[in-house]
Amino acid sequence: MLKVSENRPKKRDLLSKPLKHVKVSKKVSIGDLLNDFHNSSFQSRNLAYSLDVFEKMLSDNDRTTIFLGLAGAMIPGGMKQVLIKMIEEKLIDVIVSTGANLYHDFFEGLGGHHYIGHPQVDDKLLLSYNIDRIYDTFADDNRFIDTDFCIRKLAEELEPRTYSTREFLEFLGGKLSNEPSSFLKTAVEYGVPVFCPALNDSSIGISLTKYYAECKKKVKKPLIIDPIRDVYELSQIKQKSKKSGAIYIGGGTPKNYIQQLPLVVEILQGRYQSHNYALQIITDSPHWGGLSGCTFSEAQSWGKIAKDASMATVHMDATIGLPLIVCAVLQRFEKIINQRKRLKLTWNSDELKELITI
């Protein structure tokens, strides 16, 4: 028989907590269901753990600054109202997004629509109709062209100087009306800064490239988007926060920018300031070595995540996981949310002069 060393857990300890089968009824709320998942297995239990991490982030007495990393096609996937609710209810304080999510949100803010489609379709036929496909979602490419033109014309209104993406996106969101709804517009209204470090890698970037080419043709000085300024501005938010938490929807550049902030602070300030909480909903796997699928324990080896951090990873399509988690948080932690104060950030150009609660 295999001999077990004394410092290892005993068999009775490992078999001390029986699994409990999930019970459902028409009276069970989503919040109660996710809480019940603590006693089930696989990704349902990870959903329950994510609820625990979210509660700790929201209730920490040091007023945790919560960064949201937003990747994937969340707007074409129908998640806009979930994001708007997260902003309105103070569930997030800073957004770092891919350009695609921002572009599709701006597109809808101008009155554009995404349509229910199907992945098994003749894509050559769609091309002939100028219909673009995002898996099982369709959109009218002609309306995208109108959106591109709008972004170019708005860029011409700005003074030709250097901007961070936060400044540019605040300007862009401020040009939208309240209807149709927009998470970018909502972020501007509530003072939630939105960054897009890879703005050039999107249709917004393509529109600005056209604007840049037109400026060169007219021998006119263009505005410049500086992604290094994004890093500088984000690092100041991290520096001025007593504690920080990260929520990652997918991976990519948004995840990396938020993950690297403790390292940036260490380089600029000479001290570590790791994230205290971390929650991610991902479909990527760690064994390919990419950042999108990397584990939080791997991030701890870099000092990005604190040694004693509360963490949870859910391997699930975010169009399923995100609304479930947010709905459960709203149902279960109403008192905590009501007591949580909103952050107010005061900027002077690229300098964060003040980060206070209001």
DARA-V701786 format. One record per residue. D_LAST is the distance of its C-alpha to the last C-alpha in Angstrom with 2 decimals. Layout:
BEGIN
d_last=D_LAST
d_last=D_LAST
END
This chain:
BEGIN
d_last=63.03
d_last=59.99
d_last=59.05
d_last=55.38
d_last=54.17
d_last=52.88
d_last=49.33
d_last=48.74
d_last=47.42
d_last=50.19
d_last=51.28
d_last=50.26
d_last=46.69
d_last=46.51
d_last=47.86
d_last=45.84
d_last=43.38
d_last=45.11
d_last=43.62
d_last=42.76
d_last=43.41
d_last=40.67
d_last=41.13
d_last=40.16
d_last=40.52
d_last=39.25
d_last=36.89
d_last=35.17
d_last=31.66
d_last=30.51
d_last=28.12
d_last=31.10
d_last=33.34
d_last=31.23
d_last=30.92
d_last=34.71
d_last=35.13
d_last=34.62
d_last=38.30
d_last=39.65
d_last=40.27
d_last=39.71
d_last=36.69
d_last=35.87
d_last=35.23
d_last=33.13
d_last=30.99
d_last=30.53
d_last=29.65
d_last=27.00
d_last=25.43
d_last=25.47
d_last=23.79
d_last=21.04
d_last=20.42
d_last=20.30
d_last=17.83
d_last=15.38
d_last=16.06
d_last=16.32
d_last=14.89
d_last=14.27
d_last=11.60
d_last=14.07
d_last=13.52
d_last=15.74
d_last=18.15
d_last=20.29
d_last=23.80
d_last=25.43
d_last=29.21
d_last=32.06
d_last=32.65
d_last=29.74
d_last=29.60
d_last=33.39
d_last=33.13
d_last=31.07
d_last=27.68
d_last=25.58
d_last=24.20
d_last=23.32
d_last=21.24
d_last=19.57
d_last=18.76
d_last=17.33
d_last=14.87
d_last=14.06
d_last=13.72
d_last=11.45
d_last=14.75
d_last=14.73
d_last=12.64
d_last=15.63
d_last=18.95
d_last=22.33
d_last=25.01
d_last=28.66
d_last=29.70
d_last=31.59
d_last=28.64
d_last=26.95
d_last=30.28
d_last=31.05
d_last=27.64
d_last=28.21
d_last=31.76
d_last=30.69
d_last=28.13
d_last=31.22
d_last=33.05
d_last=34.82
d_last=35.66
d_last=36.51
d_last=39.48
d_last=40.84
d_last=43.75
d_last=45.84
d_last=46.47
d_last=50.21
d_last=50.92
d_last=53.10
d_last=50.71
d_last=53.41
d_last=53.39
d_last=49.62
d_last=50.17
d_last=52.79
d_last=50.34
d_last=47.49
d_last=45.44
d_last=43.22
d_last=42.81
d_last=39.99
d_last=41.84
d_last=42.07
d_last=39.89
d_last=41.41
d_last=40.12
d_last=41.98
d_last=42.43
d_last=43.13
d_last=39.59
d_last=38.37
d_last=40.52
d_last=38.91
d_last=35.45
d_last=36.77
d_last=38.08
d_last=34.80
d_last=32.92
d_last=35.72
d_last=35.61
d_last=31.85
d_last=32.26
d_last=34.77
d_last=32.18
d_last=30.32
d_last=31.39
d_last=33.63
d_last=31.65
d_last=30.09
d_last=26.94
d_last=24.99
d_last=24.80
d_last=21.02
d_last=21.82
d_last=24.75
d_last=23.14
d_last=20.21
d_last=23.09
d_last=25.05
d_last=22.40
d_last=21.64
d_last=25.34
d_last=25.28
d_last=25.16
d_last=23.29
d_last=26.66
d_last=27.95
d_last=24.78
d_last=23.57
d_last=21.14
d_last=21.00
d_last=20.19
d_last=17.48
d_last=15.93
d_last=16.06
d_last=14.48
d_last=11.37
d_last=11.30
d_last=12.99
d_last=15.68
d_last=19.18
d_last=22.06
d_last=25.73
d_last=27.82
d_last=31.05
d_last=30.48
d_last=34.15
d_last=35.17
d_last=34.40
d_last=35.49
d_last=32.72
d_last=34.44
d_last=37.81
d_last=36.75
d_last=35.57
d_last=38.89
d_last=40.74
d_last=38.69
d_last=39.58
d_last=43.24
d_last=43.32
d_last=41.89
d_last=44.66
d_last=47.24
d_last=46.16
d_last=45.92
d_last=42.31
d_last=39.54
d_last=37.01
d_last=33.32
d_last=32.86
d_last=30.42
d_last=30.05
d_last=29.20
d_last=29.29
d_last=26.35
d_last=24.47
d_last=25.33
d_last=24.25
d_last=20.81
d_last=20.26
d_last=21.53
d_last=18.95
d_last=16.11
d_last=18.25
d_last=18.98
d_last=15.47
d_last=14.62
d_last=15.79
d_last=17.16
d_last=17.75
d_last=19.35
d_last=21.49
d_last=22.57
d_last=25.70
d_last=27.29
d_last=30.64
d_last=31.24
d_last=32.30
d_last=30.46
d_last=26.88
d_last=27.66
d_last=29.38
d_last=26.68
d_last=24.10
d_last=26.86
d_last=27.92
d_last=24.63
d_last=25.53
d_last=28.87
d_last=27.47
d_last=25.32
d_last=28.51
d_last=30.54
d_last=28.19
d_last=27.11
d_last=30.01
d_last=28.09
d_last=27.39
d_last=23.93
d_last=24.91
d_last=22.85
d_last=22.42
d_last=22.52
d_last=24.51
d_last=25.54
d_last=27.91
d_last=29.92
d_last=32.95
d_last=36.57
d_last=37.79
d_last=39.84
d_last=39.62
d_last=43.37
d_last=43.49
d_last=41.53
d_last=38.88
d_last=35.17
d_last=34.31
d_last=36.06
d_last=35.51
d_last=34.55
d_last=31.66
d_last=34.33
d_last=35.69
d_last=32.31
d_last=32.33
d_last=35.55
d_last=33.69
d_last=30.82
d_last=28.40
d_last=27.59
d_last=27.46
d_last=30.60
d_last=28.88
d_last=26.49
d_last=26.17
d_last=27.71
d_last=29.18
d_last=31.24
d_last=32.40
d_last=35.41
d_last=35.08
d_last=34.76
d_last=31.03
d_last=31.74
d_last=32.68
d_last=30.43
d_last=27.03
d_last=27.08
d_last=28.55
d_last=25.87
d_last=22.93
d_last=24.70
d_last=25.38
d_last=21.80
d_last=20.67
d_last=23.60
d_last=23.51
d_last=19.90
d_last=18.37
d_last=17.18
d_last=15.61
d_last=13.81
d_last=12.55
d_last=11.23
d_last=9.57
d_last=5.80
d_last=5.46
d_last=6.24
d_last=6.57
d_last=10.20
d_last=12.23
d_last=15.94
d_last=19.12
d_last=21.80
d_last=21.86
d_last=19.98
d_last=16.41
d_last=15.48
d_last=11.94
d_last=9.87
d_last=6.62
d_last=3.79
d_last=0.00
END
